[in-house]
Protein backbone atom coordinates (compact mmCIF):
# COMPACT_ATOMS: atom_id res chain seq x y z
CA UNK A 1 0.00 0.00 0.00
CA UNK A 2 2.85 2.38 0.68
CA UNK A 3 5.98 2.97 -1.31
CA UNK A 4 9.35 1.90 0.10
CA UNK A 5 10.76 4.52 2.44
CA UNK A 6 14.42 5.10 2.97
CA UNK A 7 14.96 5.60 6.67
CA UNK A 8 18.16 6.75 8.22
CA UNK A 9 18.19 5.19 11.64
CA UNK A 10 20.70 5.83 14.34
CA UNK A 11 22.90 3.02 15.55
CA UNK A 12 20.92 2.89 18.79
CA UNK A 13 17.74 2.08 16.87
CA UNK A 14 19.33 -0.75 14.94
CA UNK A 15 18.55 -4.11 16.50
CA UNK A 16 21.60 -5.96 17.72
CA UNK A 17 21.21 -9.64 16.96
CA UNK A 18 23.85 -12.12 17.98
CA UNK A 19 23.98 -15.87 17.82
CA UNK A 20 25.31 -17.33 21.04
CA UNK A 21 25.22 -20.94 22.04
CA UNK A 22 24.19 -21.16 25.67
CA UNK A 23 21.55 -22.67 27.86
CA UNK A 24 17.96 -21.66 27.01
CA UNK A 25 17.55 -19.79 30.32
CA UNK A 26 20.58 -17.59 29.58
CA UNK A 27 19.17 -16.60 26.16
CA UNK A 28 15.88 -15.21 27.49
CA UNK A 29 17.14 -11.72 28.51
CA UNK A 30 19.03 -11.33 25.23
CA UNK A 31 16.00 -12.47 23.23
CA UNK A 32 13.77 -10.02 25.11
CA UNK A 33 16.20 -7.18 24.40
CA UNK A 34 16.40 -8.20 20.73
CA UNK A 35 12.59 -8.36 20.51
CA UNK A 36 12.27 -4.94 22.11
CA UNK A 37 14.81 -3.44 19.71
CA UNK A 38 13.02 -5.05 16.74
CA UNK A 39 9.64 -3.75 17.91
CA UNK A 40 11.01 -0.24 18.37
CA UNK A 41 12.47 -0.37 14.88
CA UNK A 42 9.11 -1.51 13.49
CA UNK A 43 7.31 1.35 15.28
CA UNK A 44 9.82 3.83 13.85
CA UNK A 45 9.24 2.44 10.37
CA UNK A 46 5.45 2.66 10.79
CA UNK A 47 5.77 6.27 11.93
CA UNK A 48 7.95 7.04 8.90
CA UNK A 49 5.44 5.36 6.57
CA UNK A 50 2.55 7.29 8.12
CA UNK A 51 4.42 10.58 7.87
CA UNK A 52 5.28 9.94 4.21
CA UNK A 53 1.68 8.99 3.46
CA UNK A 54 0.46 12.13 5.23
CA UNK A 55 2.82 14.32 3.17
CA UNK A 56 1.73 12.66 -0.07
CA UNK A 57 -1.95 13.07 0.85
CA UNK A 58 -1.43 16.74 1.62
CA UNK A 59 0.39 17.24 -1.69
CA UNK A 60 -2.42 15.46 -3.56
CA UNK A 61 -5.08 17.53 -1.78
CA UNK A 62 -3.17 20.70 -2.62
CA UNK A 63 -2.87 19.72 -6.28
CA UNK A 64 -6.62 19.07 -6.41
CA UNK A 65 -7.40 22.31 -4.62
CA UNK A 66 -8.72 20.52 -1.55
CA UNK A 67 -6.09 21.73 0.90
CA UNK A 68 -8.37 24.23 2.63
CA UNK A 69 -10.22 22.88 5.69
CA UNK A 70 -13.43 24.62 4.54
CA UNK A 71 -13.80 22.06 1.75
CA UNK A 72 -14.47 19.38 4.36
CA UNK A 73 -17.75 19.29 6.21
CA UNK A 74 -18.08 19.47 10.00
CA UNK A 75 -18.68 15.75 10.30
CA UNK A 76 -15.75 14.83 8.04
CA UNK A 77 -13.36 17.02 10.07
CA UNK A 78 -14.62 15.50 13.33
CA UNK A 79 -14.14 11.95 12.01
CA UNK A 80 -10.66 12.78 10.72
CA UNK A 81 -9.66 14.32 14.05
CA UNK A 82 -10.96 11.29 16.01
CA UNK A 83 -8.99 8.89 13.80
CA UNK A 84 -5.85 11.01 14.05
CA UNK A 85 -6.15 11.09 17.86
CA UNK A 86 -6.70 7.32 17.99
CA UNK A 87 -3.68 6.57 15.78
CA UNK A 88 -1.50 9.00 17.75
CA UNK A 89 -2.54 7.38 21.04
CA UNK A 90 -1.90 3.86 19.72
CA UNK A 91 1.56 4.81 18.45
CA UNK A 92 2.59 6.51 21.69
CA UNK A 93 1.13 3.78 23.91
CA UNK A 94 3.09 1.10 22.05
CA UNK A 95 6.46 2.57 23.05
C-alpha positions as CSV (number, residue, x, y, z in Angstrom):
1,X,0.0,0.0,0.0
2,X,2.8,2.4,0.7
3,X,6.0,3.0,-1.3
4,X,9.4,1.9,0.1
5,X,10.8,4.5,2.4
6,X,14.4,5.1,3.0
7,X,15.0,5.6,6.7
8,X,18.2,6.7,8.2
9,X,18.2,5.2,11.6
10,X,20.7,5.8,14.3
11,X,22.9,3.0,15.5
12,X,20.9,2.9,18.8
13,X,17.7,2.1,16.9
14,X,19.3,-0.8,14.9
15,X,18.6,-4.1,16.5
16,X,21.6,-6.0,17.7
17,X,21.2,-9.6,17.0
18,X,23.8,-12.1,18.0
19,X,24.0,-15.9,17.8
20,X,25.3,-17.3,21.0
21,X,25.2,-20.9,22.0
22,X,24.2,-21.2,25.7
23,X,21.5,-22.7,27.9
24,X,18.0,-21.7,27.0
25,X,17.5,-19.8,30.3
26,X,20.6,-17.6,29.6
27,X,19.2,-16.6,26.2
28,X,15.9,-15.2,27.5
29,X,17.1,-11.7,28.5
30,X,19.0,-11.3,25.2
31,X,16.0,-12.5,23.2
32,X,13.8,-10.0,25.1
33,X,16.2,-7.2,24.4
34,X,16.4,-8.2,20.7
35,X,12.6,-8.4,20.5
36,X,12.3,-4.9,22.1
37,X,14.8,-3.4,19.7
38,X,13.0,-5.1,16.7
39,X,9.6,-3.8,17.9
40,X,11.0,-0.2,18.4
41,X,12.5,-0.4,14.9
42,X,9.1,-1.5,13.5
43,X,7.3,1.3,15.3
44,X,9.8,3.8,13.9
45,X,9.2,2.4,10.4
46,X,5.4,2.7,10.8
47,X,5.8,6.3,11.9
48,X,8.0,7.0,8.9
49,X,5.4,5.4,6.6
50,X,2.5,7.3,8.1
51,X,4.4,10.6,7.9
52,X,5.3,9.9,4.2
53,X,1.7,9.0,3.5
54,X,0.5,12.1,5.2
55,X,2.8,14.3,3.2
56,X,1.7,12.7,-0.1
57,X,-2.0,13.1,0.9
58,X,-1.4,16.7,1.6
59,X,0.4,17.2,-1.7
60,X,-2.4,15.5,-3.6
61,X,-5.1,17.5,-1.8
62,X,-3.2,20.7,-2.6
63,X,-2.9,19.7,-6.3
64,X,-6.6,19.1,-6.4
65,X,-7.4,22.3,-4.6
66,X,-8.7,20.5,-1.5
67,X,-6.1,21.7,0.9
68,X,-8.4,24.2,2.6
69,X,-10.2,22.9,5.7
70,X,-13.4,24.6,4.5
71,X,-13.8,22.1,1.7
72,X,-14.5,19.4,4.4
73,X,-17.7,19.3,6.2
74,X,-18.1,19.5,10.0
75,X,-18.7,15.8,10.3
76,X,-15.7,14.8,8.0
77,X,-13.4,17.0,10.1
78,X,-14.6,15.5,13.3
79,X,-14.1,11.9,12.0
80,X,-10.7,12.8,10.7
81,X,-9.7,14.3,14.1
82,X,-11.0,11.3,16.0
83,X,-9.0,8.9,13.8
84,X,-5.9,11.0,14.1
85,X,-6.1,11.1,17.9
86,X,-6.7,7.3,18.0
87,X,-3.7,6.6,15.8
88,X,-1.5,9.0,17.7
89,X,-2.5,7.4,21.0
90,X,-1.9,3.9,19.7
91,X,1.6,4.8,18.5
92,X,2.6,6.5,21.7
93,X,1.1,3.8,23.9
94,X,3.1,1.1,22.0
95,X,6.5,2.6,23.1
